[in-house]
Amino acid sequence: MDKTTRIEGVLFDIGGVLLGFDHMESCTKLAPLSGLTPEEVYQRLFASGLETEFDLGMETERFYTEALNALGASPEAISYEVFVKIWGAIFTERPEMREVVAELRGSTRLFILSNTNRVHYSYIEEHFSWFKEFESFLSFELGLRKPDPAVFEAVIDRTGLEPSSILY
């Protein structure tokens, strides 16, 4: 007898799935303010692992301070407000995904599992109202990032669903 598993939840990623994104957007905007090239900004903030720490829950103010230090910039050169605005604005709409979410609404639970930080997610909530449709599992809240198996276990535990009933 063939047993069919019913899908009870769909788990989406944000970057590259629900929304387009480009970290070089923020690097390009921070470069002239720091006197560096966009590639140097990327190396100092992303390749260094600093951004990963932010995704794992580092407080925003601390990340800002450490980012300024990494860039060799001062608060006069890059204010907190300017930094947060630049850091958040890397996402672009993917209308086809908004339509997929609208089609699924009401027929299954909708989840987000994303390696993200407070600034990015605040920007997303402010600019993409359809994100209110989701139950979210965010690295900065969980203190875990994909592909760590523990992050998937956290989703399973918190949803109460069988792994086979969640489509990722």
C-alpha positions as CSV (number, residue, x, y, z in Angstrom):
1,M,0.0,0.0,0.0
2,D,1.4,3.4,-1.0
3,K,1.4,5.9,1.8
4,T,1.1,9.5,0.7
5,T,2.4,12.2,2.9
6,R,0.2,15.3,3.2
7,I,2.2,18.6,3.0
8,E,1.2,20.7,6.1
9,G,3.8,23.4,5.7
10,V,6.0,25.1,3.1
11,L,9.3,26.4,4.3
12,F,10.9,29.2,2.2
13,D,14.2,31.0,2.3
14,I,14.2,34.8,1.9
15,G,17.3,35.7,-0.1
16,G,17.3,34.3,-3.7
17,V,13.9,32.7,-3.2
18,L,11.2,35.0,-1.9
19,L,13.2,38.2,-2.6
20,G,16.2,39.0,-4.7
21,F,19.2,40.4,-2.9
22,D,22.7,41.6,-3.5
23,H,25.1,42.3,-0.6
24,M,27.3,44.3,-3.0
25,E,24.5,46.9,-3.0
26,S,25.5,47.9,0.6
27,C,29.2,47.4,-0.1
28,T,29.0,49.8,-3.1
29,K,27.2,52.4,-1.0
30,L,29.5,52.1,2.0
31,A,32.7,52.2,-0.1
32,P,32.9,55.9,-0.8
33,L,32.0,56.7,2.8
34,S,34.8,54.5,4.1
35,G,37.4,55.3,1.4
36,L,37.5,51.6,0.4
37,T,36.5,49.8,-2.8
38,P,33.3,47.8,-2.7
39,E,35.4,44.6,-2.8
40,E,37.4,45.7,0.3
41,V,34.2,46.5,2.1
42,Y,32.9,43.0,1.2
43,Q,36.1,41.4,2.5
44,R,36.0,43.3,5.8
45,L,32.3,42.8,6.5
46,F,31.3,39.5,4.9
47,A,34.4,37.4,4.1
48,S,35.8,38.2,7.6
49,G,32.8,36.5,9.3
50,L,31.5,39.7,10.9
51,E,28.2,39.5,9.0
52,T,27.8,35.9,10.1
53,E,28.1,37.0,13.8
54,F,25.4,39.6,13.1
55,D,23.2,36.9,11.5
56,L,23.7,34.8,14.7
57,G,22.3,37.5,16.9
58,M,24.9,40.1,17.6
59,E,23.2,43.3,18.7
60,T,22.8,45.9,15.9
61,E,24.7,48.7,17.8
62,R,27.6,46.3,18.4
63,F,27.6,45.3,14.8
64,Y,27.6,48.9,13.7
65,T,30.6,49.7,15.9
66,E,32.5,46.6,14.8
67,A,31.7,47.3,11.1
68,L,33.0,50.9,11.5
69,N,36.2,49.5,13.1
70,A,36.6,47.0,10.3
71,L,36.1,49.7,7.7
72,G,38.4,52.1,9.4
73,A,35.5,54.6,9.4
74,S,34.2,57.0,12.0
75,P,30.6,57.7,13.1
76,E,31.0,61.1,11.5
77,A,31.7,59.4,8.2
78,I,29.0,56.8,8.5
79,S,26.3,57.6,11.1
80,Y,24.3,54.8,12.6
81,E,21.1,55.9,10.8
82,V,22.9,56.0,7.4
83,F,24.6,52.6,8.1
84,V,21.3,50.9,9.0
85,K,19.6,52.4,5.9
86,I,22.4,51.2,3.6
87,W,22.7,47.8,5.3
88,G,18.9,47.1,4.9
89,A,18.3,48.2,1.4
90,I,19.6,45.1,-0.5
91,F,16.3,43.4,-1.4
92,T,14.2,43.5,-4.5
93,E,10.7,42.3,-5.1
94,R,10.0,39.0,-6.8
95,P,6.3,39.4,-7.8
96,E,6.0,35.8,-8.9
97,M,6.9,34.6,-5.4
98,R,4.4,37.0,-3.9
99,E,1.8,35.3,-6.2
100,V,2.9,31.8,-5.1
101,V,2.5,32.8,-1.4
102,A,-1.0,34.2,-2.2
103,E,-2.0,31.0,-3.9
104,L,-0.8,28.9,-0.9
105,R,-2.4,31.1,1.7
106,G,-5.0,29.3,3.7
107,S,-4.2,25.9,2.3
108,T,-1.0,25.2,4.3
109,R,1.2,26.8,6.9
110,L,3.8,29.1,5.5
111,F,7.2,29.4,7.1
112,I,10.5,31.3,6.6
113,L,13.8,29.9,7.5
114,S,16.5,32.4,6.8
115,N,20.1,33.4,7.6
116,T,19.4,37.0,8.3
117,N,19.8,39.8,10.8
118,R,17.7,42.3,12.6
119,V,18.3,45.2,10.1
120,H,17.5,43.1,7.1
121,Y,14.4,41.6,8.5
122,S,13.1,45.0,9.7
123,Y,13.7,46.3,6.2
124,I,11.8,43.4,4.8
125,E,8.8,43.8,7.2
126,E,8.7,47.5,6.4
127,H,8.8,47.2,2.6
128,F,7.2,43.8,1.8
129,S,3.9,43.7,3.7
130,W,3.1,40.2,2.4
131,F,5.8,38.8,4.8
132,K,3.2,38.9,7.5
133,E,1.8,35.7,6.0
134,F,4.7,33.7,7.4
135,E,5.7,32.0,10.7
136,S,9.4,32.9,10.8
137,F,12.5,31.1,11.9
138,L,15.3,33.6,11.7
139,S,19.0,33.0,12.4
140,F,19.4,36.1,14.6
141,E,16.5,34.9,16.8
142,L,17.6,31.2,16.9
143,G,21.3,31.7,17.2
144,L,21.7,29.1,14.4
145,R,22.3,29.3,10.7
146,K,21.7,27.0,7.8
147,P,23.1,24.5,7.0
148,D,23.5,23.5,10.6
149,P,21.2,20.6,11.2
150,A,20.2,22.1,14.5
151,V,18.4,24.9,12.7
152,F,16.2,22.4,10.9
153,E,15.5,20.5,14.1
154,A,14.4,23.8,15.7
155,V,11.9,24.3,12.9
156,I,10.5,20.8,13.4
157,D,10.3,21.2,17.2
158,R,8.6,24.6,17.0
159,T,6.1,23.8,14.3
160,G,5.1,20.4,15.8
161,L,5.0,18.9,12.3
162,E,6.6,15.7,11.0
163,P,9.6,16.5,8.9
164,S,8.1,14.6,5.9
165,S,5.1,17.0,6.0
166,I,7.2,20.1,5.5
167,L,8.2,21.1,2.0
168,Y,11.5,23.0,1.8
